[in-house]
Amino acid sequence: MLASYRADYGERSRFRWWHRLRAGVALIGVVILMGAGLTVLVGLFFVGITIGLETLV
């Protein structure tokens, strides 16, 4: 059975402001999470290198 709502297309198909707001917030969230993840990985790498050098010397 088909839903009573049909998608708009053509001239009537527009993104609403809350769609753009939600997409912008999601994009900012993804960028922040990936930046934090990269920071953690780089920090762990340098801590590991430091510990490795200290054990060698």
C-alpha positions as CSV (number, residue, x, y, z in Angstrom):
1,M,0.0,0.0,0.0
2,L,1.4,3.4,-0.9
3,A,1.9,6.1,1.7
4,S,-0.3,9.1,1.6
5,Y,2.7,11.4,1.4
6,R,4.3,11.8,-2.0
7,A,7.7,13.4,-2.5
8,D,7.9,16.8,-4.2
9,Y,9.9,17.1,-7.3
10,G,10.7,19.8,-9.8
11,E,10.2,23.4,-8.8
12,R,8.6,22.4,-5.5
13,S,11.6,20.3,-4.3
14,R,13.5,22.5,-2.0
15,F,15.7,21.9,1.0
16,R,14.2,23.3,4.1
17,W,16.2,25.5,6.5
18,W,16.2,22.8,9.2
19,H,17.6,20.3,6.7
20,R,20.5,22.6,6.1
21,L,21.0,23.4,9.8
22,R,21.0,19.6,10.6
23,A,23.5,18.9,7.8
24,G,25.8,21.7,9.0
25,V,25.7,20.6,12.6
26,A,26.4,17.0,11.5
27,L,29.3,18.2,9.3
28,I,30.8,20.2,12.1
29,G,30.4,17.2,14.5
30,V,32.2,14.8,12.1
31,V,35.1,17.3,11.5
32,I,35.5,17.7,15.3
33,L,35.4,14.0,16.0
34,M,37.9,13.2,13.2
35,G,40.2,16.0,14.4
36,A,40.1,14.6,17.9
37,G,40.7,11.1,16.7
38,L,43.7,12.3,14.6
39,T,45.1,14.2,17.6
40,V,44.8,11.1,19.8
41,L,46.6,8.9,17.2
42,V,49.4,11.4,16.7
43,G,49.8,11.8,20.5
44,L,49.9,8.0,21.0
45,F,52.5,7.7,18.1
46,F,54.8,10.3,19.7
47,V,54.4,8.8,23.2
48,G,55.3,5.4,21.7
49,I,58.3,6.7,19.9
50,T,59.5,8.5,23.1
51,I,59.1,5.3,25.2
52,G,60.9,3.3,22.5
53,L,63.8,5.8,22.3
54,E,64.1,5.8,26.1
55,T,64.3,2.1,26.3
56,L,67.0,2.0,23.6
57,V,69.1,4.7,25.2
